[in-house]
Amino acid sequence: MEKINICKNCRYWQKDERYIMLMKAAGFSDVDEKETRGYCKRYPPSRKEGSQVWPVVGEEDFCGEFKR
């Protein structure tokens, strides 16, 4: 059975094409080439919490805020 309510199928998820390249450049040698990461654009970064970047999530993740 195919998983449909996951991040890669959500309207708020934006794929990050540079993830693998950036992780390797930062010195992480054990990066899975098949792993796809992106940003959840559901809620903006919170300045209260000190974050200034969108949350990074995998394409197979699920948070409960899924929207088509």
Number of C-alpha atoms within 10 A of each C-alpha: 3 4 7 13 17 18 26 22 16 19 13 17 23 18 17 14 11 11 17 18 12 11 13 12 10 9 9 11 9 8 13 8 9 7 11 17 22 21 18 22 15 15 9 12 15 11 9 7 7 8 11 11 11 15 15 16 20 18 19 15 12 15 10 9 11 17 13 8
